Amino acid sequence: MSELAAHSPQALRLGVTTAFEQGIFAAVEAALSEHTRALHITRHASPALVQQVRKGKLDAALVALPLNTEGLHLHPLPYHEPLMAALPASAGSRRPGLTLSALNHRPLFWFKRERNPGFFDYTRRIFDRAGYAPTYVEEPAEHDVLLARIARGEGMILLPASFSAIQRQGWRSARWLRATRCR
């Protein structure tokens, strides 16, 4: 990315995925800002960013994989983030290292396959290998609504660990437990 920023005569148009808590990108954004005339950042879901790169609306994007990236040049970064289970505070066990199969009895808020088929299929394969077969509930679009529903005991969600850094009213009663690493 430094090469792209250095050779860009105009502003660098960078896409940043919303799949992770945005604070993890602060150092990258600061470093790129020092090496380019102007940095314009667009934040969207990874599939939308890939489409914008294909259409020439973005110069590059930081996306979460797996994803359909056919026809694009990939430069994987050495960054992996474990998933965390957001559970209601009333959930029983507080033991570390909670396994996915131990959560089979809880409904899982999850996204529709159409939003990101590659990642959806990837997670389903991991769930199958882990013996995890939850009842799926459509994920609300807004995270505050999602966590309020989790706090009421309507289900749980698996999110990247970086989201545990966000503190908002209504999230306090959702408890974060590290789940098995998804690879």
N, C-alpha and C positions, 0 to 999 in steps of 0.2 A: 504494500500500500504506500510505503514511503516513496518508492519509484514512481508510482502512479501520481502521487501528489506532486513530486518534484518536476515531472514532465508535463503536467497539466497547465496549459497556458491560461485557462480560465479557472473558474471555481471547480473544486472537486465535489461531485455530486455522489454522496455516499448514503446507502441504505443501511439501516440498523434494525435488526429483528426485534420484535416485541416479545419473543419467546423467553427472554431472560429479563430480570430486573435491570432497568436502564443504568443504574449506577456502575455496573461492571464495565461499561464502555467509556467511562469518564477519562481514564488515562489515555486510551487510544484516540479519543476525540481531541484531547489536548495536544498530544504529540502530532497528529495530522494537521491541526490548526497552525502549528509552528512551521510546517513544511509546504504550505500551499497559500496561494493568494487569498482564497476564500474557501470555506468549507460549508457546504449546504447538506444538512442531514435530513433524511426522510425516515420516519419510523413507521413500520408496518409489519404484518405477519410475513414470514419468510417466503411463502409462495408468491405473494404480491410483489415483493422486492425482486425476486427472480424474473418475473414478468417485466418489471420496469427496466432491469438490466438488459433483457432481450430486446426491448423496444428502444434502447438507447437513451432512456430518460434518466438513468443512473449510470455512473462510471464503474461502480463496484458496490458490493453489499456484504455485510456481515450477516450470515444466515445460520439457522440451526439445521443440521442434517439429521436424518436422511431427507432428501427432497429431490424432485425431478429437476436436474440441472443440465439436461441434455443440451449440447451445443455451447456450453459456457466453460470457461477455464476456472478450475477450482484450485485454491491454495489453502488446504486445511490448516487450521490453527491448532496449537497444542493445548486446547481448552476443553475440558470435560466437566460437566456439572452433574452431581447426583440429583435424583428426584427426592422430593420430600412429600410425605403424606400430610395433607391438612385435614385434621380430624376435629370433631367437636371436643370441647374441654371435658365433657362428660364421658368421653371414651375411656374404657377401662384401663388397659395396660399402658404403662409409661416406659416400658423397657426399650433400651436402645437396640438398633439392628432389627427392627420390625420387618418381617417378610411380607411379600405381597399376598401369598396364600393365606396368611393369618387375617387378611382384610376381606376375604370373600363374602362375608355376611353384610358388608356395607355397600350401599349403592355408590357407584362411581360417576361423578360428573365428568363428562368427556365430550369432546368435539365431534362434529359430524365428519365422516370420511371425506366428503367433498372438499372440505377446507384444506386438507393436506394429506392426500392419499398415501404418499410415501411414508410419512411419519406415522400415520394411523396404522398402516399394515405392519410397520416395524414394531410398534408398541404391542400390537396384537400377538405377534410372534413371541415377543419377550414374555407377555402375560401367559401365553400357552405353556412355554417352557417352565415358568415359575409356578404353574398350577393355579394361576389366578384367573377366575371366571366370574367377575362381578356382574351385577345388574347395572346396565348403563342408563344414565339419565342425561338428557341434553344439557350441556354446560351453558349457564347464563353468559351473555356477552360482557357484562360488567363484573369486574373482580369483587367489588364491594358487595354486590348482590349475591354473588357466588359464596363468599365467605360468611355472609349473614345466614344463608341457607345451611351452610355447613354447621355454623354455630347452633342452629335450631335442630341439628341432628338429622337433616334430610339426606345426607350423604357425605362423601369425601372427594378429594381430588389429589392427583399427583402433579406437582409443579416443580420446576427447577429450584434448587436450594436457594438461589439468590433472592427469590421472592420472600423468603423468611425475614429479610432485612426491612421490609415495608411494615410500618406500624401505622395503622389506621383504626379509628373507632369501629368496632364490629369485628375486627380481626382478632382481638384479644382473646375471645373465647374459642377461637380455632387454635388447635395445638399442632405443632409441626413435629413430625417424627421422620427420621431418616429411613427411607425404604432401601431395598436392595438396589445397587447401582445398575442402571440399565445400559448394557452394552451388548 
